[in-house]
Amino acid sequence: MTLFEKSEGSSALTGFRKKIGEVFSKLGLSPNQWTMVSLVVAVIAAAFIFTGQFVLGAVFIALSGFVDLIDGAVARHTGRVTKEGAYIDTIADRYAEFLYILPLAFLALPTVFLPLRAWLLLYLFGAMMTTYAKAAAKEKELGIEEIRGGLLERAERVTVYALGLLLASVDTLYLTYAVVVLAVLVNISAVQRIKKAIDALHQSAPVIEPKAAEDEAVAAVKFEKKGKFDDRTVGGDMGEEEEPKLRLPSPMKKKKEEEKKKMPALKT
């Protein structure tokens, strides 16, 4: 269970979201427009990271996350919750996370076991698989409505990354460590979701009790034997020869033969 899942249903957070929706809905922006604003803030954060201003980058990442919270709160407060809005918000989240990470590919940061770009590639791959494991399970109808959880979801990933940016103001090695931790844990999260989907599939599959399975096997054997017997005795449909039958003379026929023997032969 993630930190986000633990806090998601709390009454304090729910009240906080309601207050945000009430305040920011007065500005007149639609939920989708707030989503676009969060993307603009993510671009600004990426620009600061690219220029080595890690603290400002972390601040604008936090601001982008807050704006991303506003769009959903405004949608609920104004009664404009739609599937289109939820879809756009999900796509925007993926773009924002990519914008946060992209500048690191152009910075000279310390190496830990592997080059930084290798860790970045592993991190982006794991983040992609975490999301795709959820989408694929829903598409293939594996018997689970929505897969969530794992060690790191998006909120935790962004939090760890922002913390690494803040520590990079002291030593850039901490930022590399943060990327390494993210690369490892996010791939573990993807595996956890894949396992969760497979477990859900097995639980939804019909289970045959041992007794029922045994009864079905016995019935199948009896049916097979009956089919063979019918083919042999009823009559040649399968092209097989009938077994020879012993024909015994009837009592009337035997009596007539004995009378013929007793009658005198006619003279010619």
Residue pairs with C-beta under 8 A, 6 or more apart in sequence:
1 149
2 149
2 150
2 151
2 152
2 153
2 155
2 156
3 155
3 156
4 153
4 155
4 156
5 148
5 149
5 153
7 13
17 69
17 72
17 73
17 76
18 73
18 76
18 77
20 69
20 70
20 73
20 74
21 70
21 73
21 74
21 75
21 76
21 77
21 78
22 77
24 34
24 70
24 73
24 74
25 74
25 77
25 78
29 37
29 74
30 74
30 80
31 71
31 72
31 74
31 75
31 78
31 80
31 85
31 89
32 71
32 84
32 85
32 88
34 67
34 70
34 71
34 74
35 68
35 71
35 85
35 88
35 89
35 92
36 92
37 67
38 64
38 65
38 67
38 68
38 70
38 71
38 92
38 96
39 64
39 92
39 95
39 96
39 99
41 60
41 63
41 64
41 67
42 60
42 61
42 64
42 95
42 96
42 99
42 100
43 99
44 60
45 56
45 57
45 58
45 59
45 60
45 61
45 63
45 64
45 99
45 100
46 57
46 99
46 100
46 102
46 103
47 103
48 54
48 56
48 57
48 60
49 57
49 100
49 103
49 104
49 107
49 165
50 103
50 106
50 107
52 107
54 165
54 166
54 168
54 169
54 175
55 165
55 166
55 169
57 103
57 165
58 162
58 163
58 165
58 166
61 100
61 158
61 161
61 162
61 165
62 162
64 96
65 155
65 158
68 89
68 92
68 93
68 96
71 85
71 89
72 89
74 80
75 81
75 82
75 85
93 154
94 131
97 127
97 154
97 157
97 158
98 124
100 158
100 161
101 120
101 123
101 124
101 161
104 116
104 120
104 175
104 179
105 116
105 117
105 120
107 116
109 116
109 172
109 173
109 175
109 176
110 116
110 172
110 173
110 176
111 176
112 119
112 173
112 176
112 177
112 180
113 180
116 176
116 179
119 176
119 179
119 180
119 183
120 179
120 183
122 183
122 184
122 187
123 179
123 182
123 183
123 186
125 187
126 182
126 183
126 186
126 187
126 189
126 190
127 154
127 157
127 186
129 187
129 190
129 194
130 150
130 152
130 153
130 186
130 189
130 190
130 193
133 147
133 190
133 193
133 194
133 197
134 146
134 147
134 148
134 193
136 197
137 144
137 147
137 193
137 197
137 200
138 145
138 146
138 147
142 197
142 198
142 200
142 201
142 204
143 200
143 201
143 203
143 204
144 196
144 197
144 200
147 193
147 196
147 197
147 200
149 192
149 193
149 196
150 188
150 189
150 190
150 192
150 193
151 185
151 186
151 188
151 189
151 192
152 160
152 182
152 185
152 186
152 189
153 189
157 182
157 186
160 178
160 181
160 182
161 178
161 179
161 182
163 178
164 174
164 175
164 177
164 178
164 179
165 175
165 178
167 174
167 175
167 178
168 174
168 175
208 216
231 237
231 238
231 240
232 240
232 242
232 243
233 242
235 242
236 242
